[in-house]
Amino acid sequence: MGVIVLGSANHDTSVSMPRIPGPGETILATGAASGPGGKGLNQAVAAARSGASTTFVGAVGDDEAGERLRGVLIEEGVRAGLGVSERPTGTAFVMVADDGENAIVVVAGANGDGAAITAEAASALASAGSGDLVLAQLEVPLDAVLSAFRSAKERGATTVLNAAPSRPLSDDQLALVDVLIVNQHECLDLAGAPVEGVAGAAVADAARLLAARVGTVVVTLGSEGALVLSAGEATRIPAFPVTAVDTTAAGDTFCGALVSRLAAGDPLAAAVPFASAAAALCVQRSGAAASAPRLDEIMELLESRAWSA
């Protein structure tokens, strides 16, 4: 079974610094690098490195950055359904502090070309069927995501939405989602709860509200692990304790790794720990797509937890 990821593709510029600057503040950087990114591309690379047969659907500009991103997908063994837009390839500027936290500014560019993305998605989904998974995020136009999910559901594929960045979604829109993945802030926001001062009880209540609308909800909790709500049951999955270097693509790696195991036939109870292990490895490395671990690394970490237990 395969994974189809629909989403954004960016050329990232990452800058390392002691801490994230405040408004009007200038801070001297300690380093800079560039490379592939975008939530969609990150998730596609993570899924492929986790062992899934992966197709990525998105849009780039007719420019050098777009060609570089095509090359990255080829190198990673990801089939590319990239529409060519009159807009330039998307770009992102990432500030990474010494403690691993980050702040990101994205210029959507071709990622905002819903027509180009929808056309590529229709082609990619033509052969999708039962057992396949379609994963999307919200860095591309919502209409393109909903159109792809309708086609996926008609063909019997499973739809997975990483609702990031957060935006309001109606019950009709959420009805197209089989599995919803959100972080704590996105969970509260999507459920219509206050996001100030995130608290465990508030997140759990919000997750239950979302589960009543979707069915299966996975809430990533950072160093606290993940909360899974499915079939009326709630399960906490502990995180792997690590020291973070760069958290930029942790959520994307989690999503890509999770769908790779669901596509392989694993239940959520096995897929979520696998995804958590992948994210734990990711945050110990710098970069976005480049930080996603490979299958053997993830399995080694999982086996080490089983041994220590």
C-alpha positions in Angstrom: 0.0 0.0 0.0 1.2 3.5 -0.7 1.3 7.0 0.8 0.3 10.1 -1.2 1.4 13.4 0.5 -0.2 16.6 -0.7 1.4 19.8 0.6 3.9 22.6 0.4 7.5 22.5 -0.9 9.9 25.2 0.1 13.5 26.3 -0.2 14.5 26.9 3.4 17.1 29.3 4.7 18.0 28.4 8.3 19.9 30.7 10.7 21.3 29.5 14.1 21.4 31.9 17.0 21.6 32.0 20.8 17.9 32.8 21.2 15.0 34.0 19.1 15.1 37.8 18.9 12.3 40.0 20.2 10.6 42.8 18.2 13.1 45.5 17.2 16.1 43.4 18.5 19.2 42.5 16.5 21.1 39.3 17.4 24.3 38.0 15.8 23.8 34.6 14.2 26.2 31.7 14.8 25.6 30.0 11.4 23.4 29.7 8.4 22.4 26.9 5.9 19.9 26.3 3.2 18.0 23.2 2.1 14.7 21.6 1.2 11.6 22.1 3.4 7.9 22.8 3.5 5.5 20.7 5.6 4.4 18.6 2.6 7.9 17.8 1.3 9.2 17.1 4.8 6.4 14.6 5.5 6.9 12.9 2.1 10.6 12.5 2.8 9.9 11.2 6.3 7.4 8.7 4.9 9.8 7.4 2.3 12.7 7.1 4.7 10.4 5.2 7.0 9.9 2.6 4.3 6.7 3.7 2.5 6.1 3.8 -1.2 5.6 7.6 -1.4 4.2 10.1 -3.9 4.4 13.8 -3.3 1.9 16.3 -4.8 2.5 20.0 -4.8 3.6 23.0 -6.9 6.9 24.8 -7.5 7.9 27.7 -9.7 9.7 27.5 -13.0 13.0 28.4 -11.3 16.2 27.0 -9.9 14.8 26.4 -6.5 12.0 24.3 -8.0 14.5 22.2 -9.9 16.5 21.6 -6.7 13.4 20.4 -4.9 12.6 18.0 -7.8 16.1 16.7 -7.5 15.7 16.1 -3.7 12.6 14.1 -4.3 14.3 11.9 -6.9 17.2 11.3 -4.6 14.8 10.3 -1.8 12.9 7.9 -4.0 9.7 9.9 -3.8 7.5 10.0 -6.9 6.9 13.7 -7.7 3.7 15.2 -8.9 4.8 18.8 -9.0 2.8 21.3 -10.9 4.7 24.2 -12.4 3.3 27.6 -11.3 3.8 31.1 -12.6 4.5 32.0 -9.0 8.0 31.5 -7.6 8.9 28.4 -5.6 7.9 28.8 -1.9 10.5 29.9 0.6 10.9 29.8 4.3 13.2 31.6 6.7 13.9 29.6 9.9 15.4 31.0 13.1 16.8 28.2 15.3 17.8 29.0 18.9 20.5 27.1 20.9 17.8 25.3 22.9 16.3 23.9 19.7 13.2 26.1 19.6 12.5 27.9 16.3 10.5 30.7 14.6 9.6 30.4 11.0 8.4 32.9 8.3 7.0 31.4 5.1 6.4 33.0 1.7 3.9 30.7 0.0 4.7 31.4 -3.6 3.7 28.4 -5.8 2.3 26.6 -2.7 -0.7 29.0 -3.0 -1.5 27.9 -6.5 -4.5 25.7 -5.8 -5.3 25.0 -9.5 -1.8 23.6 -10.1 -1.9 21.4 -7.0 -5.4 20.2 -7.6 -4.5 19.1 -11.2 -1.5 17.1 -9.9 -3.6 15.6 -7.1 -6.2 14.3 -9.5 -3.5 12.6 -11.5 -1.9 11.1 -8.5 -5.2 9.9 -7.0 -6.4 8.3 -10.1 -5.0 4.9 -9.1 -5.4 5.2 -5.3 -7.5 2.6 -3.6 -8.2 0.8 -0.4 -5.2 0.6 1.8 -3.6 3.7 0.5 -3.2 6.8 2.7 -3.5 10.4 1.6 -1.8 12.9 4.0 -2.2 16.7 3.7 -1.5 19.8 5.8 -2.8 23.4 5.6 0.1 25.2 4.0 -1.6 24.9 0.6 -5.2 26.1 -0.3 -7.9 24.3 1.7 -10.0 23.8 -1.5 -7.1 21.7 -3.0 -6.9 19.6 0.2 -10.7 19.0 0.4 -10.9 18.1 -3.3 -8.1 15.6 -2.9 -9.8 14.1 0.2 -13.1 13.7 -1.6 -11.4 11.8 -4.4 -9.5 9.7 -1.8 -12.7 8.8 0.0 -14.5 7.9 -3.2 -11.6 5.4 -3.9 -11.6 3.9 -0.5 -8.3 5.5 0.6 -7.7 6.7 4.2 -7.4 10.5 4.7 -5.0 12.0 7.2 -5.0 15.7 8.0 -2.2 17.4 9.9 -4.2 20.6 10.6 -1.2 22.9 10.6 -1.0 25.8 10.4 -4.3 26.0 12.4 -7.5 27.4 10.8 -11.2 26.9 11.4 -12.7 23.8 9.9 -16.4 23.0 9.6 -18.0 19.7 10.5 -18.6 19.0 6.8 -14.9 19.6 6.2 -13.8 17.4 9.1 -16.1 14.7 7.9 -13.6 14.1 5.1 -10.9 13.3 7.6 -10.3 9.8 8.9 -7.3 10.7 11.1 -6.5 14.1 12.5 -3.0 15.0 13.7 -2.6 18.3 15.7 -0.2 19.7 18.3 -1.5 21.1 21.6 -2.1 24.6 20.3 -3.8 23.4 17.1 -6.0 21.1 19.1 -7.2 23.9 21.3 -7.7 26.3 18.4 -9.6 23.8 16.2 -11.8 22.9 19.1 -12.6 26.6 19.8 -10.9 26.6 23.2 -8.6 29.4 24.6 -5.0 28.7 23.6 -3.4 30.9 26.3 -1.5 28.9 28.9 -1.8 25.4 27.4 -2.8 22.9 30.2 -3.0 19.1 30.0 -6.6 18.9 31.1 -7.7 21.6 28.6 -5.9 19.8 25.7 -7.5 16.4 26.7 -11.0 18.0 26.8 -10.4 19.7 23.4 -9.2 16.4 21.9 -12.3 14.6 23.0 -14.4 17.3 21.3 -12.5 16.8 18.1 -12.7 13.0 18.4 -16.5 13.3 18.4 -16.3 15.1 15.1 -13.5 13.1 13.4 -13.2 9.7 15.1 -9.4 9.3 15.4 -7.3 12.2 16.8 -3.6 12.2 17.5 -2.3 15.1 19.6 1.5 15.5 19.7 2.7 16.8 23.1 6.3 17.5 22.4 8.5 16.1 25.2 5.4 14.7 26.9 4.7 12.3 24.0 1.3 11.9 22.3 -2.3 11.5 23.1 -4.4 9.2 20.9 -8.2 9.1 20.9 -9.9 6.4 18.8 -13.0 4.2 19.1 -13.9 6.1 22.3 -10.7 5.3 24.1 -7.8 7.7 25.0 -4.2 6.4 25.2 -1.0 8.3 26.2 2.1 7.4 24.4 5.3 8.5 26.2 8.1 10.3 24.3 11.7 9.2 23.9 13.8 11.4 26.2 16.4 13.2 24.1 18.2 16.6 24.0 16.8 18.7 21.1 19.1 20.5 18.7 16.5 21.7 16.2 12.7 21.0 16.5 12.0 22.5 13.0 10.6 19.3 11.3 9.7 17.2 14.4 6.0 17.3 13.7 6.4 16.7 10.0 8.6 13.7 10.7 6.0 12.3 13.1 3.3 12.6 10.5 5.3 11.0 7.7 6.5 8.2 9.9 3.0 7.6 11.3 1.3 7.2 7.8 4.2 5.0 6.7 3.3 2.4 9.4 -0.4 2.8 8.8 0.2 2.1 5.1 2.1 -1.0 6.2 -0.9 -2.3 8.1 0.2 -1.4 11.6 -2.5 -0.4 14.2 -2.3 3.0 15.8 -1.0 1.4 18.9 2.2 0.5 17.0 2.3 3.3 14.5 2.4 6.1 17.1 5.4 4.9 19.1 7.2 4.4 15.8 6.4 8.0 14.8 7.5 9.2 18.2 10.8 7.5 17.8 11.3 9.1 14.4 10.5 12.5 15.8 13.0 11.9 18.7 15.8 11.2 16.2 14.8 14.2 14.1 15.1 16.8 16.8 18.7 15.7 17.5 19.7 16.9 14.0 19.6 20.3 12.2 17.6 21.0 9.1 14.1 20.2 7.9 13.6 17.4 5.4 17.3 16.4 5.9 16.7 15.6 9.6 14.2 12.8 9.0 15.7 9.4 10.1 15.7 6.2 8.1 13.9 3.0 9.0 16.8 1.1 10.5 17.6 4.0 12.8 13.9 4.1 14.0 13.8 0.4 14.6 17.0 0.5 16.6 15.6 3.2 18.9 12.4 1.3 19.3 14.3 -1.9 20.2 16.4 0.0 22.7 13.2 1.1 24.5 11.9 -2.5 24.6 15.2 -3.7 26.0 15.3 -1.0 28.7 11.7 -1.7 29.7 
